[in-house]
Amino acid sequence: MDSSAQASVSTADIERLSDKDKADLRQVLQKEEQRNFIQSQSHLFTDICWKKCITGTIKSNVLDSSEGTCLANCVERFLDVNLTTQNHLAAMRQRHGQ
Amino acid sequence: MDSDSVKKAIIKQVILEANIQNSRHLVEKINENCFEKCIPKPSSSITSGEKTCVTNCMEKYMAAWNHVNATYMRRVQEEVNKGSFAT
C-alpha cells in the first residue's frame, strides 16, 4: 500500500486551499460520509440477517437462491421496522405535545 | 503543494482510511460469524474440515455483504424517490 502520501498534508497546506477547492472538499467529504454510513449499516444488517438466513452448515462458498431471497427480505423488513419506529415515535411525540 | 494537490491528497487519504476501516470491520464480522458456524466445539487443534468451512464461510459472508449492501442501496434510492426522507 502506498503510504508515502500519508502525513504529507500539513496545516500550512490546508491554509493554501482555495475557496473553490474548500467547497469541493466539503462536497466530497459529505458524500464520503454517506458512503461510510451505508457501509457500516451494511455490516450491521449482514450480521443480523446472516444469523437469520444462513441456518444450516456451510456447504459451499456461494449463496443459494433461497438464502439470497431471505437476505433481501430481511434487509427490507428491517428497514420497514426502522421506518415504522421512526414514524410511530413522531406520532407519540405529537400526541404527548412534544 | 498547490491548492489542487492539497485537495487531492486529502481526498485520497480520507478514502484510503475509510476503506481500511471498512475491511477491518468486515474481517471482524467474518471471524465472529464463521467461528460460530464452523467451530461449534473447539477441539485441541483445527481440523481440515473446519478450515474448509472457514474459507467457504468467508467467501459466502462476503457474497452476503454485497447482496445486503446492494439491497440496502436500492431501498435507500427508492425511499429518496418516494420522498420518505423529507428535509
N, CA and C atoms of all chains as a GROMACS GRO file, in nm:
protein
  555
    1MET      N    1   0.084  -0.120   0.000
    1MET     CA    2   0.000   0.000   0.000
    1MET      C    3   0.088   0.126   0.000
    2ASP      N    4   0.042   0.225  -0.070
    2ASP     CA    5   0.119   0.347  -0.081
    2ASP      C    6   0.094   0.437   0.040
    3SER      N    7   0.193   0.446   0.125
    3SER     CA    8   0.176   0.529   0.244
    3SER      C    9   0.260   0.657   0.235
    4SER      N   10   0.320   0.677   0.119
    4SER     CA   11   0.405   0.795   0.104
    4SER      C   12   0.324   0.925   0.109
    5ALA      N   13   0.195   0.914   0.068
    5ALA     CA   14   0.110   1.033   0.070
    5ALA      C   15   0.069   1.069   0.212
    6GLN      N   16   0.084   0.971   0.302
    6GLN     CA   17   0.042   0.990   0.439
    6GLN      C   18   0.121   1.102   0.508
    7ALA      N   19   0.048   1.178   0.589
    7ALA     CA   20   0.109   1.284   0.669
    7ALA      C   21   0.180   1.388   0.584
    8SER      N   22   0.152   1.385   0.452
    8SER     CA   23   0.218   1.483   0.368
    8SER      C   24   0.141   1.614   0.362
    9VAL      N   25   0.020   1.613   0.417
    9VAL     CA   26  -0.059   1.736   0.419
    9VAL      C   27  -0.044   1.804   0.556
   10SER      N   28   0.013   1.922   0.555
   10SER     CA   29   0.033   1.994   0.682
   10SER      C   30  -0.075   2.100   0.699
   11THR      N   31  -0.077   2.158   0.818
   11THR     CA   32  -0.174   2.265   0.843
   11THR      C   33  -0.152   2.381   0.746
   12ALA      N   34  -0.026   2.406   0.717
   12ALA     CA   35   0.005   2.514   0.623
   12ALA      C   36  -0.053   2.486   0.485
   13ASP      N   37  -0.046   2.357   0.447
   13ASP     CA   38  -0.104   2.317   0.317
   13ASP      C   39  -0.253   2.344   0.313
   14ILE      N   40  -0.319   2.313   0.422
   14ILE     CA   41  -0.465   2.329   0.428
   14ILE      C   42  -0.503   2.477   0.413
   15GLU      N   43  -0.420   2.563   0.472
   15GLU     CA   44  -0.447   2.706   0.459
   15GLU      C   45  -0.430   2.756   0.315
   16ARG      N   46  -0.361   2.676   0.236
   16ARG     CA   47  -0.339   2.713   0.097
   16ARG      C   48  -0.458   2.679   0.006
   17LEU      N   49  -0.554   2.607   0.059
   17LEU     CA   50  -0.671   2.568  -0.022
   17LEU      C   51  -0.752   2.689  -0.068
   18SER      N   52  -0.784   2.691  -0.195
   18SER     CA   53  -0.868   2.799  -0.247
   18SER      C   54  -1.012   2.778  -0.200
   19ASP      N   55  -1.093   2.882  -0.208
   19ASP     CA   56  -1.232   2.870  -0.165
   19ASP      C   57  -1.306   2.764  -0.248
   20LYS      N   58  -1.273   2.760  -0.376
   20LYS     CA   59  -1.338   2.662  -0.464
   20LYS      C   60  -1.302   2.519  -0.422
   21ASP      N   61  -1.173   2.498  -0.394
   21ASP     CA   62  -1.131   2.365  -0.352
   21ASP      C   63  -1.187   2.327  -0.215
   22LYS      N   64  -1.201   2.429  -0.130
   22LYS     CA   65  -1.264   2.403   0.001
   22LYS      C   66  -1.407   2.356  -0.017
   23ALA      N   67  -1.478   2.422  -0.106
   23ALA     CA   68  -1.617   2.384  -0.134
   23ALA      C   69  -1.623   2.243  -0.195
   24ASP      N   70  -1.532   2.217  -0.288
   24ASP     CA   71  -1.524   2.083  -0.349
   24ASP      C   72  -1.503   1.977  -0.242
   25LEU      N   73  -1.407   2.005  -0.155
   25LEU     CA   74  -1.373   1.911  -0.049
   25LEU      C   75  -1.491   1.882   0.042
   26ARG      N   76  -1.560   1.989   0.078
   26ARG     CA   77  -1.677   1.975   0.165
   26ARG      C   78  -1.778   1.877   0.102
   27GLN      N   79  -1.795   1.895  -0.030
   27GLN     CA   80  -1.890   1.809  -0.102
   27GLN      C   81  -1.843   1.663  -0.107
   28VAL      N   82  -1.716   1.647  -0.140
   28VAL     CA   83  -1.660   1.511  -0.147
   28VAL      C   84  -1.668   1.443  -0.010
   29LEU      N   85  -1.634   1.517   0.096
   29LEU     CA   86  -1.635   1.459   0.229
   29LEU      C   87  -1.776   1.422   0.274
   30GLN      N   88  -1.872   1.503   0.232
   30GLN     CA   89  -2.010   1.474   0.268
   30GLN      C   90  -2.056   1.344   0.200
   31LYS      N   91  -2.020   1.328   0.074
   31LYS     CA   92  -2.055   1.206   0.001
   31LYS      C   93  -1.985   1.084   0.061
   32GLU      N   94  -1.861   1.106   0.099
   32GLU     CA   95  -1.781   1.001   0.159
   32GLU      C   96  -1.843   0.955   0.292
   33GLU      N   97  -1.892   1.052   0.368
   33GLU     CA   98  -1.955   1.023   0.496
   33GLU      C   99  -2.080   0.938   0.475
   34GLN      N  100  -2.154   0.974   0.370
   34GLN     CA  101  -2.274   0.899   0.336
   34GLN      C  102  -2.240   0.754   0.298
   35ARG      N  103  -2.136   0.741   0.217
   35ARG     CA  104  -2.091   0.608   0.175
   35ARG      C  105  -2.049   0.525   0.298
   36ASN      N  106  -1.977   0.589   0.390
   36ASN     CA  107  -1.934   0.520   0.511
   36ASN      C  108  -2.052   0.478   0.597
   37PHE      N  109  -2.153   0.566   0.604
   37PHE     CA  110  -2.270   0.533   0.683
   37PHE      C  111  -2.340   0.410   0.626
   38ILE      N  112  -2.359   0.411   0.494
   38ILE     CA  113  -2.425   0.297   0.428
   38ILE      C  114  -2.344   0.170   0.447
   39GLN      N  115  -2.212   0.181   0.437
   39GLN     CA  116  -2.129   0.062   0.456
   39GLN      C  117  -2.138   0.009   0.599
   40SER      N  118  -2.139   0.099   0.697
   40SER     CA  119  -2.143   0.049   0.834
   40SER      C  120  -2.281  -0.008   0.867
   41GLN      N  121  -2.386   0.050   0.809
   41GLN     CA  122  -2.518  -0.011   0.823
   41GLN      C  123  -2.521  -0.149   0.758
   42SER      N  124  -2.454  -0.162   0.644
   42SER     CA  125  -2.450  -0.292   0.576
   42SER      C  126  -2.382  -0.399   0.662
   43HIS      N  127  -2.282  -0.359   0.740
   43HIS     CA  128  -2.218  -0.454   0.832
   43HIS      C  129  -2.318  -0.502   0.937
   44LEU      N  130  -2.394  -0.407   0.989
   44LEU     CA  131  -2.495  -0.440   1.090
   44LEU      C  132  -2.601  -0.533   1.031
   45PHE      N  133  -2.655  -0.496   0.915
   45PHE     CA  134  -2.761  -0.577   0.853
   45PHE      C  135  -2.710  -0.716   0.815
   46THR      N  136  -2.589  -0.724   0.761
   46THR     CA  137  -2.536  -0.854   0.721
   46THR      C  138  -2.525  -0.945   0.843
   47ASP      N  139  -2.478  -0.889   0.953
   47ASP     CA  140  -2.464  -0.965   1.077
   47ASP      C  141  -2.600  -1.019   1.123
   48ILE      N  142  -2.698  -0.930   1.129
   48ILE     CA  143  -2.832  -0.968   1.174
   48ILE      C  144  -2.894  -1.071   1.079
   49CYS      N  145  -2.887  -1.044   0.949
   49CYS     CA  146  -2.956  -1.128   0.851
   49CYS      C  147  -2.883  -1.259   0.824
   50TRP      N  148  -2.753  -1.259   0.839
   50TRP     CA  149  -2.676  -1.384   0.827
   50TRP      C  150  -2.727  -1.482   0.932
   51LYS      N  151  -2.744  -1.434   1.054
   51LYS     CA  152  -2.789  -1.520   1.163
   51LYS      C  153  -2.930  -1.573   1.138
   52LYS      N  154  -3.013  -1.492   1.072
   52LYS     CA  155  -3.149  -1.537   1.043
   52LYS      C  156  -3.157  -1.628   0.922
   53CYS      N  157  -3.076  -1.601   0.820
   53CYS     CA  158  -3.094  -1.668   0.691
   53CYS      C  159  -2.999  -1.784   0.663
   54ILE      N  160  -2.880  -1.780   0.720
   54ILE     CA  161  -2.784  -1.887   0.692
   54ILE      C  162  -2.787  -1.981   0.811
   55THR      N  163  -2.884  -2.072   0.806
   55THR     CA  164  -2.911  -2.151   0.926
   55THR      C  165  -2.840  -2.286   0.927
   56GLY      N  166  -2.823  -2.347   0.810
   56GLY     CA  167  -2.760  -2.479   0.807
   56GLY      C  168  -2.608  -2.471   0.818
   57THR      N  169  -2.542  -2.586   0.797
   57THR     CA  170  -2.396  -2.584   0.794
   57THR      C  171  -2.349  -2.526   0.661
   58ILE      N  172  -2.227  -2.475   0.658
   58ILE     CA  173  -2.173  -2.414   0.536
   58ILE      C  174  -2.127  -2.524   0.441
   59LYS      N  175  -2.198  -2.536   0.327
   59LYS     CA  176  -2.161  -2.643   0.233
   59LYS      C  177  -2.088  -2.589   0.111
   60SER      N  178  -2.103  -2.461   0.085
   60SER     CA  179  -2.033  -2.403  -0.031
   60SER      C  180  -1.996  -2.258  -0.004
   61ASN      N  181  -1.925  -2.200  -0.100
   61ASN     CA  182  -1.881  -2.062  -0.082
   61ASN      C  183  -1.975  -1.960  -0.148
   62VAL      N  184  -2.089  -2.009  -0.199
   62VAL     CA  185  -2.184  -1.916  -0.261
   62VAL      C  186  -2.319  -1.920  -0.191
   63LEU      N  187  -2.397  -1.814  -0.214
   63LEU     CA  188  -2.532  -1.810  -0.159
   63LEU      C  189  -2.624  -1.888  -0.252
   64ASP      N  190  -2.712  -1.973  -0.196
   64ASP     CA  191  -2.810  -2.032  -0.287
   64ASP      C  192  -2.926  -1.934  -0.300
   65SER      N  193  -3.018  -1.964  -0.395
   65SER     CA  194  -3.118  -1.862  -0.427
   65SER      C  195  -3.212  -1.834  -0.310
   66SER      N  196  -3.242  -1.938  -0.229
   66SER     CA  197  -3.333  -1.912  -0.116
   66SER      C  198  -3.264  -1.827  -0.009
   67GLU      N  199  -3.134  -1.847   0.007
   67GLU     CA  200  -3.060  -1.764   0.102
   67GLU      C  201  -3.055  -1.618   0.055
   68GLY      N  202  -3.037  -1.601  -0.076
   68GLY     CA  203  -3.034  -1.467  -0.133
   68GLY      C  204  -3.166  -1.394  -0.113
   69THR      N  205  -3.276  -1.467  -0.138
   69THR     CA  206  -3.409  -1.409  -0.118
   69THR      C  207  -3.430  -1.373   0.028
   70CYS      N  208  -3.392  -1.465   0.116
   70CYS     CA  209  -3.407  -1.441   0.259
   70CYS      C  210  -3.330  -1.316   0.302
   71LEU      N  211  -3.206  -1.302   0.255
   71LEU     CA  212  -3.124  -1.186   0.293
   71LEU      C  213  -3.190  -1.056   0.247
   72ALA      N  214  -3.237  -1.055   0.122
   72ALA     CA  215  -3.300  -0.934   0.069
   72ALA      C  216  -3.427  -0.900   0.147
   73ASN      N  217  -3.510  -1.002   0.174
   73ASN     CA  218  -3.632  -0.978   0.254
   73ASN      C  219  -3.597  -0.928   0.393
   74CYS      N  220  -3.494  -0.987   0.451
   74CYS     CA  221  -3.450  -0.950   0.585
   74CYS      C  222  -3.411  -0.802   0.592
   75VAL      N  223  -3.334  -0.757   0.493
   75VAL     CA  224  -3.294  -0.616   0.489
   75VAL      C  225  -3.416  -0.526   0.473
   76GLU      N  226  -3.502  -0.562   0.379
   76GLU     CA  227  -3.622  -0.481   0.353
   76GLU      C  228  -3.710  -0.470   0.477
   77ARG      N  229  -3.733  -0.584   0.545
   77ARG     CA  230  -3.821  -0.582   0.663
   77ARG      C  231  -3.754  -0.509   0.779
   78PHE      N  232  -3.624  -0.522   0.790
   78PHE     CA  233  -3.553  -0.450   0.897
   78PHE      C  234  -3.571  -0.299   0.877
   79LEU      N  235  -3.561  -0.257   0.751
   79LEU     CA  236  -3.578  -0.115   0.721
   79LEU      C  237  -3.723  -0.071   0.744
   80ASP      N  238  -3.819  -0.162   0.716
   80ASP     CA  239  -3.960  -0.131   0.746
   80ASP      C  240  -3.977  -0.105   0.896
   81VAL      N  241  -3.915  -0.191   0.976
   81VAL     CA  242  -3.923  -0.174   1.121
   81VAL      C  243  -3.865  -0.038   1.161
   82ASN      N  244  -3.750  -0.008   1.100
   82ASN     CA  245  -3.684   0.119   1.125
   82ASN      C  246  -3.775   0.239   1.097
   83LEU      N  247  -3.838   0.236   0.978
   83LEU     CA  248  -3.927   0.346   0.939
   83LEU      C  249  -4.051   0.352   1.026
   84THR      N  250  -4.107   0.233   1.057
   84THR     CA  251  -4.227   0.228   1.140
   84THR      C  252  -4.198   0.287   1.278
   85THR      N  253  -4.085   0.249   1.334
   85THR     CA  254  -4.046   0.302   1.466
   85THR      C  255  -4.035   0.454   1.462
   86GLN      N  256  -3.966   0.501   1.359
   86GLN     CA  257  -3.948   0.646   1.348
   86GLN      C  258  -4.080   0.720   1.335
   87ASN      N  259  -4.168   0.666   1.250
   87ASN     CA  260  -4.298   0.730   1.230
   87ASN      C  261  -4.383   0.726   1.356
   88HIS      N  262  -4.379   0.611   1.424
   88HIS     CA  263  -4.459   0.598   1.544
   88HIS      C  264  -4.406   0.690   1.655
   89LEU      N  265  -4.276   0.701   1.660
   89LEU     CA  266  -4.215   0.789   1.760
   89LEU      C  267  -4.260   0.934   1.738
   90ALA      N  268  -4.265   0.972   1.610
   90ALA     CA  269  -4.310   1.108   1.577
   90ALA      C  270  -4.455   1.126   1.618
   91ALA      N  271  -4.537   1.022   1.593
   91ALA     CA  272  -4.679   1.029   1.630
   91ALA      C  273  -4.695   1.039   1.781
   92MET      N  274  -4.618   0.960   1.855
   92MET     CA  275  -4.625   0.962   2.002
   92MET      C  276  -4.584   1.099   2.057
   93ARG      N  277  -4.481   1.154   1.995
   93ARG     CA  278  -4.431   1.284   2.039
   93ARG      C  279  -4.540   1.390   2.023
   94GLN      N  280  -4.612   1.377   1.909
   94GLN     CA  281  -4.718   1.472   1.880
   94GLN      C  282  -4.832   1.458   1.981
   95ARG      N  283  -4.866   1.331   2.009
   95ARG     CA  284  -4.976   1.301   2.100
   95ARG      C  285  -4.948   1.356   2.239
   96HIS      N  286  -4.824   1.350   2.280
   96HIS     CA  287  -4.790   1.396   2.414
   96HIS      C  288  -4.746   1.542   2.414
   97GLY      N  289  -4.782   1.611   2.307
   97GLY     CA  290  -4.750   1.753   2.300
   97GLY      C  291  -4.602   1.780   2.316
   98GLN      N  292  -4.526   1.720   2.224
   98GLN     CA  293  -4.379   1.736   2.216
   98GLN      C  294  -4.313   1.667   2.332
   99MET      N  295   0.303   2.250  -0.206
   99MET     CA  296   0.186   2.197  -0.275
   99MET      C  297   0.086   2.307  -0.309
  100ASP      N  298   0.030   2.299  -0.430
  100ASP     CA  299  -0.072   2.397  -0.463
  100ASP      C  300  -0.208   2.347  -0.414
  101SER      N  301  -0.307   2.434  -0.421
  101SER     CA  302  -0.439   2.403  -0.367
  101SER      C  303  -0.495   2.272  -0.421
  102ASP      N  304  -0.481   2.253  -0.552
  102ASP     CA  305  -0.539   2.133  -0.613
  102ASP      C  306  -0.475   2.004  -0.562
  103SER      N  307  -0.341   2.005  -0.546
  103SER     CA  308  -0.279   1.880  -0.498
  103SER      C  309  -0.306   1.857  -0.349
  104VAL      N  310  -0.325   1.966  -0.273
  104VAL     CA  311  -0.364   1.950  -0.132
  104VAL      C  312  -0.500   1.883  -0.127
  105LYS      N  313  -0.591   1.934  -0.209
  105LYS     CA  314  -0.726   1.877  -0.213
  105LYS      C  315  -0.721   1.729  -0.248
  106LYS      N  316  -0.646   1.697  -0.354
  106LYS     CA  317  -0.640   1.557  -0.397
  106LYS      C  318  -0.578   1.466  -0.292
  107ALA      N  319  -0.475   1.518  -0.224
  107ALA     CA  320  -0.409   1.438  -0.120
  107ALA      C  321  -0.504   1.408  -0.004
  108ILE      N  322  -0.584   1.510   0.032
  108ILE     CA  323  -0.679   1.490   0.142
  108ILE      C  324  -0.784   1.386   0.104
  109ILE      N  325  -0.839   1.400  -0.016
  109ILE     CA  326  -0.941   1.305  -0.062
  109ILE      C  327  -0.886   1.163  -0.063
  110LYS      N  328  -0.766   1.149  -0.116
  110LYS     CA  329  -0.703   1.018  -0.126
  110LYS      C  330  -0.687   0.954   0.013
  111GLN      N  331  -0.640   1.034   0.106
  111GLN     CA  332  -0.617   0.986   0.242
  111GLN      C  333  -0.748   0.946   0.311
  112VAL      N  334  -0.849   1.028   0.292
  112VAL     CA  335  -0.979   1.001   0.356
  112VAL      C  336  -1.039   0.872   0.302
  113ILE      N  337  -1.033   0.854   0.171
  113ILE     CA  338  -1.088   0.732   0.111
  113ILE      C  339  -1.009   0.609   0.154
  114LEU      N  340  -0.877   0.623   0.157
  114LEU     CA  341  -0.792   0.513   0.200
  114LEU      C  342  -0.827   0.468   0.342
  115GLU      N  343  -0.840   0.565   0.431
  115GLU     CA  344  -0.870   0.531   0.570
  115GLU      C  345  -1.008   0.467   0.584
  116ALA      N  346  -1.104   0.520   0.507
  116ALA     CA  347  -1.239   0.463   0.513
  116ALA      C  348  -1.238   0.318   0.463
  117ASN      N  349  -1.161   0.292   0.358
  117ASN     CA  350  -1.155   0.156   0.304
  117ASN      C  351  -1.088   0.059   0.401
  118ILE      N  352  -0.984   0.108   0.469
  118ILE     CA  353  -0.917   0.024   0.569
  118ILE      C  354  -1.015  -0.009   0.682
  119GLN      N  355  -1.084   0.093   0.727
  119GLN     CA  356  -1.182   0.077   0.834
  119GLN      C  357  -1.290  -0.024   0.794
  120ASN      N  358  -1.337  -0.010   0.671
  120ASN     CA  359  -1.442  -0.100   0.621
  120ASN      C  360  -1.394  -0.244   0.613
  121SER      N  361  -1.273  -0.266   0.566
  121SER     CA  362  -1.227  -0.404   0.555
  121SER      C  363  -1.198  -0.464   0.692
  122ARG      N  364  -1.151  -0.382   0.786
  122ARG     CA  365  -1.133  -0.431   0.923
  122ARG      C  366  -1.265  -0.477   0.982
  123HIS      N  367  -1.366  -0.395   0.958
  123HIS     CA  368  -1.499  -0.425   1.010
  123HIS      C  369  -1.551  -0.558   0.952
  124LEU      N  370  -1.529  -0.574   0.821
  124LEU     CA  371  -1.574  -0.696   0.754
  124LEU      C  372  -1.502  -0.819   0.809
  125VAL      N  373  -1.371  -0.810   0.825
  125VAL     CA  374  -1.292  -0.922   0.876
  125VAL      C  375  -1.337  -0.959   1.018
  126GLU      N  376  -1.364  -0.858   1.099
  126GLU     CA  377  -1.409  -0.881   1.236
  126GLU      C  378  -1.540  -0.960   1.236
  127LYS      N  379  -1.633  -0.918   1.148
  127LYS     CA  380  -1.763  -0.986   1.140
  127LYS      C  381  -1.750  -1.128   1.085
  128ILE      N  382  -1.659  -1.145   0.988
  128ILE     CA  383  -1.636  -1.278   0.932
  128ILE      C  384  -1.583  -1.370   1.042
  129ASN      N  385  -1.486  -1.323   1.117
  129ASN     CA  386  -1.430  -1.404   1.227
  129ASN      C  387  -1.538  -1.446   1.326
  130GLU      N  388  -1.620  -1.350   1.367
  130GLU     CA  389  -1.727  -1.378   1.462
  130GLU      C  390  -1.823  -1.484   1.410
  131ASN      N  391  -1.878  -1.455   1.289
  131ASN     CA  392  -1.985  -1.540   1.238
  131ASN      C  393  -1.935  -1.675   1.187
  132CYS      N  394  -1.816  -1.680   1.131
  132CYS     CA  395  -1.765  -1.806   1.079
  132CYS      C  396  -1.708  -1.893   1.191
  133PHE      N  397  -1.659  -1.833   1.294
  133PHE     CA  398  -1.616  -1.910   1.412
  133PHE      C  399  -1.738  -1.981   1.469
  134GLU      N  400  -1.844  -1.904   1.483
  134GLU     CA  401  -1.970  -1.957   1.534
  134GLU      C  402  -2.020  -2.076   1.450
  135LYS      N  403  -2.015  -2.060   1.317
  135LYS     CA  404  -2.065  -2.162   1.224
  135LYS      C  405  -1.973  -2.283   1.214
  136CYS      N  406  -1.844  -2.258   1.207
  136CYS     CA  407  -1.751  -2.366   1.169
  136CYS      C  408  -1.684  -2.436   1.286
  137ILE      N  409  -1.678  -2.371   1.401
  137ILE     CA  410  -1.614  -2.434   1.516
  137ILE      C  411  -1.717  -2.447   1.629
  138PRO      N  412  -1.813  -2.538   1.612
  138PRO     CA  413  -1.916  -2.550   1.715
  138PRO      C  414  -1.859  -2.598   1.848
  139LYS      N  415  -1.762  -2.690   1.839
  139LYS     CA  416  -1.697  -2.739   1.961
  139LYS      C  417  -1.546  -2.735   1.942
  140PRO      N  418  -1.479  -2.633   1.994
  140PRO     CA  419  -1.334  -2.620   1.974
  140PRO      C  420  -1.260  -2.741   2.030
  141SER      N  421  -1.180  -2.805   1.944
  141SER     CA  422  -1.102  -2.920   1.992
  141SER      C  423  -0.955  -2.878   2.007
  142SER      N  424  -0.868  -2.972   2.034
  142SER     CA  425  -0.729  -2.937   2.063
  142SER      C  426  -0.653  -2.882   1.943
  143SER      N  427  -0.702  -2.910   1.821
  143SER     CA  428  -0.643  -2.843   1.704
  143SER      C  429  -0.749  -2.830   1.594
  144ILE      N  430  -0.723  -2.737   1.502
  144ILE     CA  431  -0.822  -2.714   1.397
  144ILE      C  432  -0.813  -2.828   1.294
  145THR      N  433  -0.927  -2.876   1.247
  145THR     CA  434  -0.927  -2.986   1.150
  145THR      C  435  -0.933  -2.929   1.009
  146SER      N  436  -0.900  -3.015   0.909
  146SER     CA  437  -0.902  -2.964   0.772
  146SER      C  438  -1.046  -2.933   0.730
  147GLY      N  439  -1.139  -3.011   0.784
  147GLY     CA  440  -1.281  -2.985   0.755
  147GLY      C  441  -1.322  -2.848   0.807
  148GLU      N  442  -1.274  -2.813   0.923
  148GLU     CA  443  -1.306  -2.682   0.981
  148GLU      C  444  -1.244  -2.570   0.898
  149LYS      N  445  -1.122  -2.593   0.852
  149LYS     CA  446  -1.055  -2.492   0.769
  149LYS      C  447  -1.131  -2.468   0.639
  150THR      N  448  -1.176  -2.578   0.576
  150THR     CA  449  -1.254  -2.565   0.452
  150THR      C  450  -1.382  -2.488   0.480
  151CYS      N  451  -1.446  -2.520   0.593
  151CYS     CA  452  -1.567  -2.449   0.631
  151CYS      C  453  -1.538  -2.300   0.645
  152VAL      N  454  -1.428  -2.266   0.710
  152VAL     CA  455  -1.395  -2.125   0.734
  152VAL      C  456  -1.373  -2.050   0.602
  153THR      N  457  -1.300  -2.111   0.508
  153THR     CA  458  -1.275  -2.039   0.382
  153THR      C  459  -1.404  -2.027   0.298
  154ASN      N  460  -1.485  -2.133   0.298
  154ASN     CA  461  -1.615  -2.124   0.230
  154ASN      C  462  -1.703  -2.017   0.295
  155CYS      N  463  -1.706  -2.020   0.427
  155CYS     CA  464  -1.787  -1.927   0.503
  155CYS      C  465  -1.745  -1.782   0.475
  156MET      N  466  -1.616  -1.762   0.470
  156MET     CA  467  -1.562  -1.628   0.444
  156MET      C  468  -1.611  -1.574   0.309
  157GLU      N  469  -1.601  -1.658   0.204
  157GLU     CA  470  -1.645  -1.614   0.072
  157GLU      C  471  -1.796  -1.594   0.069
  158LYS      N  472  -1.864  -1.680   0.140
  158LYS     CA  473  -2.010  -1.669   0.144
  158LYS      C  474  -2.053  -1.544   0.220
  159TYR      N  475  -1.981  -1.513   0.326
  159TYR     CA  476  -2.015  -1.393   0.404
  159TYR      C  477  -1.995  -1.267   0.319
  160MET      N  478  -1.887  -1.267   0.241
  160MET     CA  479  -1.862  -1.152   0.152
  160MET      C  480  -1.974  -1.138   0.049
  161ALA      N  481  -2.019  -1.253  -0.004
  161ALA     CA  482  -2.130  -1.250  -0.100
  161ALA      C  483  -2.255  -1.196  -0.032
  162ALA      N  484  -2.277  -1.239   0.093
  162ALA     CA  485  -2.393  -1.191   0.168
  162ALA      C  486  -2.384  -1.040   0.189
  163TRP      N  487  -2.265  -0.991   0.224
  163TRP     CA  488  -2.246  -0.848   0.246
  163TRP      C  489  -2.280  -0.768   0.120
  164ASN      N  490  -2.228  -0.816   0.008
  164ASN     CA  491  -2.254  -0.747  -0.119
  164ASN      C  492  -2.403  -0.746  -0.152
  165HIS      N  493  -2.468  -0.857  -0.127
  165HIS     CA  494  -2.611  -0.870  -0.154
  165HIS      C  495  -2.691  -0.775  -0.064
  166VAL      N  496  -2.655  -0.771   0.063
  166VAL     CA  497  -2.721  -0.683   0.160
  166VAL      C  498  -2.698  -0.537   0.122
  167ASN      N  499  -2.575  -0.504   0.090
  167ASN     CA  500  -2.540  -0.367   0.054
  167ASN      C  501  -2.618  -0.321  -0.069
  168ALA      N  502  -2.626  -0.408  -0.170
  168ALA     CA  503  -2.699  -0.373  -0.293
  168ALA      C  504  -2.848  -0.354  -0.264
  169THR      N  505  -2.905  -0.443  -0.181
  169THR     CA  506  -3.046  -0.433  -0.145
  169THR      C  507  -3.073  -0.303  -0.068
  170TYR      N  508  -2.985  -0.274   0.024
  170TYR     CA  509  -2.997  -0.153   0.105
  170TYR      C  510  -2.990  -0.026   0.019
  171MET      N  511  -2.892  -0.022  -0.070
  171MET     CA  512  -2.878   0.097  -0.154
  171MET      C  513  -2.997   0.115  -0.246
  172ARG      N  514  -3.050   0.003  -0.297
  172ARG     CA  515  -3.169   0.010  -0.381
  172ARG      C  516  -3.286   0.068  -0.302
  173ARG      N  517  -3.300   0.023  -0.180
  173ARG     CA  518  -3.411   0.070  -0.096
  173ARG      C  519  -3.395   0.218  -0.060
  174VAL      N  520  -3.274   0.258  -0.028
  174VAL     CA  521  -3.250   0.399   0.005
  174VAL      C  522  -3.291   0.486  -0.114
  175GLN      N  523  -3.250   0.444  -0.234
  175GLN     CA  524  -3.284   0.520  -0.355
  175GLN      C  525  -3.435   0.527  -0.373
  176GLU      N  526  -3.501   0.415  -0.349
  176GLU     CA  527  -3.646   0.408  -0.362
  176GLU      C  528  -3.714   0.505  -0.264
  177GLU      N  529  -3.664   0.507  -0.140
  177GLU     CA  530  -3.723   0.595  -0.039
  177GLU      C  531  -3.697   0.741  -0.072
  178VAL      N  532  -3.580   0.768  -0.127
  178VAL     CA  533  -3.548   0.906  -0.168
  178VAL      C  534  -3.646   0.949  -0.276
  179ASN      N  535  -3.671   0.859  -0.374
  179ASN     CA  536  -3.763   0.890  -0.483
  179ASN      C  537  -3.906   0.912  -0.432
  180LYS      N  538  -3.942   0.834  -0.329
  180LYS     CA  539  -4.077   0.847  -0.271
  180LYS      C  540  -4.089   0.971  -0.182
  181GLY      N  541  -3.974   1.028  -0.149
  181GLY     CA  542  -3.972   1.146  -0.062
  181GLY      C  543  -3.994   1.112   0.084
  182SER      N  544  -3.955   0.989   0.124
  182SER     CA  545  -3.972   0.948   0.263
  182SER      C  546  -3.882   1.026   0.359
  183PHE      N  547  -3.770   1.072   0.308
  183PHE     CA  548  -3.679   1.147   0.394
  183PHE      C  549  -3.696   1.297   0.372
  184ALA      N  550  -3.814   1.344   0.405
  184ALA     CA  551  -3.841   1.487   0.386
  184ALA      C  552  -3.747   1.568   0.475
  185THR      N  553  -3.693   1.672   0.417
  185THR     CA  554  -3.598   1.753   0.495
  185THR      C  555  -3.667   1.876   0.554
   0.00000   0.00000   0.00000
